[in-house]
């Protein structure tokens, strides 16, 4: 294991400087795909679109990170403990499918609820890492919206819930872009 000479605080400050746009853009694309599928296709088709699209977010974000300048796969940049922690939160989001799948087997319409809420929880630790409220906003608003929509529109769960998540991602991306602008202006 490579020894890191920078303190954790130095690494955290370095991580805070990241744009952090690739993953939410990937999430937006994935959930937009689910939304469109919910509009055009049966729930049975949309279930599989949801599994594939949300399961692909991590891979999609790796590609998008090259376009945003974050380049997750760049081996030449110094190791950062908080990059590693962030990837652990991504792994946590993937592991929650172990909760979503059994509920899906009992009631397939539970899928937008379970995946929508559980995969959004990774935003909470991100708020602490970057010392910004955006992750708390994303997790709380997403959880409340998904839960309410699941109860309010039972016949339209595969449309309303993905649409709400797309809107929340859009707002989150705007917040992150403004955060990045504020950071560059204060330097």
FENFEN-V542930 format. One record per helix or strand. SS is the DSSP state (hx for helix, st for strand). FROM is the first residue (numbers start at 1). TO is the last residue. If there is no record, write none. Layout:
# FENFEN-V542930
((SS & FROM & TO) (SS & FROM & TO))
This chain:
# FENFEN-V542930
((hx & 8 & 16) (hx & 22 & 40) (hx & 43 & 55) (hx & 57 & 68) (hx & 81 & 95) (hx & 97 & 106) (hx & 108 & 130) (hx & 134 & 152) (hx & 154 & 186))
